[in-house]
Amino acid sequence: MADRILIVDDDPIQRRLLEESLKRLGHATMTAAGGQEALTILSGPNGPEIALMVLDLVMPDLDGMGVLGKLSEMGTSLPVIVQTSHGGIDVVVSAMRAGAVDFIVKPVSYERLQVSIQTALRVASLESEVTRIRRSTTGTLTFADLATKSPAMARVIRLGERAASSNIPILVEGESGVGKELIARAIQGSSDRRSKPFVTVNCGAIPENLVESILFGHEKGAFTGAVDRHIGKFQEAHGGTLFLDEVGELAPDIQVKLLRAVQEGEIDPVGARRPIKVDFRLISATNRSLLDLTKDGHFREDLYYRVNVFPIWIPPLRERKEDIPELVQHFIARFSAEEKKRRLIGATAEVLQLLQAYDWPGNIRQLENAVFRAVVLNDGTYLTIDDFPQISAQVGALPKLANAPLLAAERMPAGAAAPVRARQPELAAVPMSAGNGVGPMSQWSPSAGAFAAGSGPAPFGFLRSLDEKGHVRTLSAIEEEMIRIAIEHYAGRMSEVARRLGIGRSTLYRKLKEYGLDDTLDFEVAS
């Protein structure tokens, strides 16, 4: 998703005021002094970065209505908020008919601008998601619809676009959950078979005694229970694409029939008197090495060379973390609509930092489920770290973001407080070990770190060394607070807490009882 707002106004003072307001709202901006300059920016290399345009209607060279007309000719779906000092109803109607999504009158209030931009971005995100879903179901999904920015996936897309222009058999390889089927659908949507059937078969999920019938079909009376003629998956995919997921799970006898179908373009339904010609494009996928399966004798060598004509390997999510912000915004748009979370529009910078610090062994499927859970938990405008407790527990502490810019997925109002861990204790003065991920030890000094209790919040990863009266705190008080921090940090996993504190579990429970923490902690302690 794009991450900038383009301000188009011939008045330099108005441009500057609007730019400052948008920066306060957490948005990156670009400016143009006229309509023609705006069109040049949109058609240039920075055009894909533009998420929204705030457009003045009255300009000398090319006015706002002219810009809206040009955008319509270009076929762009860029959301546009128009502004003018002349707010007659006829002007509003004309601008809306020309494609504007909202209308603001100068001078616009900060709150009105915030609501207008949040609404426009949310609607644009939902429209993009609806378009993607529609294209996926109709077989017209293309590589342009994929949520990615990483160089690794750029190579995958280049290979897929080349493969789409021919009828060559394709083998998509990658770990479970990396999006192999999505790549297969994009290949079909970019080929001359778009809008034709896309038939998916999970080869590992079909009962062994039904594989042949499901793939190749059967005639009436071919076996006991065959009361009707059944069309197999190959015939369903006639004219379109057959996607064989986990092709390495097929039994050897089925591999023989698959080889004939790929090689000769014909199948033998169970009980049929003669073979049937089929026209299909074959895309196979596997999360295991077909070469290793072939060497071990579990996959036919001649079939391996038939399906592995054009291999495409999809890297795991941990090797393309640049895609995480795009994927998160994509999932937020989808799930917020499904769960009727009308206020939710994005995620904070801290959330994206947390998600990019995790390795995602389950890849995109795991990220999707994590965002789904977070959307269900959240009742605000942005996802926060509190909505990802499992990920937070595994990643641990993160460096504090200092004036970090908000990314596309987490545009946050300037007045909103940055999210922190739930029930984070007050910390100061004594830094934790340098390996805890909260920043280098060199950033702490006694003069900057000796906070007394009640003197305000201190950086994460520090313990208070002084009490309310300015005296050094007792070791028992510091020990109690350290235990609290450890339990919060490791989400109540007492075995991990004891191990990190360097004490036994029995000692930990004794200290909990000694300090009265076993009854006062306001969360469920996990064993």
Secondary structure as UniProt FT lines:
FT   STRAND          4..8
FT   HELIX           12..24
FT   TURN            25..26
FT   STRAND          28..32
FT   HELIX           35..43
FT   TURN            45..46
FT   HELIX           47..49
FT   STRAND          50..56
FT   HELIX           64..74
FT   STRAND          80..84
FT   HELIX           89..97
FT   TURN            98..99
FT   STRAND          102..105
FT   HELIX           110..138
FT   HELIX           143..145
FT   HELIX           151..164
FT   STRAND          170..173
FT   TURN            176..177
FT   HELIX           180..189
FT   TURN            192..195
FT   STRAND          198..202
FT   TURN            203..204
FT   HELIX           208..210
FT   HELIX           211..216
FT   TURN            220..221
FT   TURN            224..225
FT   HELIX           233..236
FT   TURN            237..239
FT   STRAND          241..245
FT   HELIX           247..249
FT   HELIX           252..264
FT   STRAND          266..267
FT   STRAND          276..277
FT   STRAND          281..286
FT   HELIX           290..295
FT   TURN            296..297
FT   HELIX           301..307
FT   STRAND          310..313
FT   HELIX           317..319
FT   HELIX           321..323
FT   HELIX           324..338
FT   TURN            339..340
FT   TURN            342..343
FT   STRAND          346..347
FT   HELIX           349..357
FT   TURN            361..362
FT   HELIX           363..377
FT   STRAND          382..383
FT   HELIX           385..387
FT   HELIX           389..395
FT   HELIX           408..410
FT   TURN            414..415
FT   TURN            422..423
FT   STRAND          430..431
FT   HELIX           434..436
FT   HELIX           441..443
FT   HELIX           446..449
FT   TURN            453..454
FT   TURN            460..461
FT   STRAND          462..463
FT   TURN            468..469
FT   HELIX           475..489
FT   TURN            490..492
FT   HELIX           494..501
FT   HELIX           505..514
FT   TURN            515..516
FT   HELIX           517..520
//
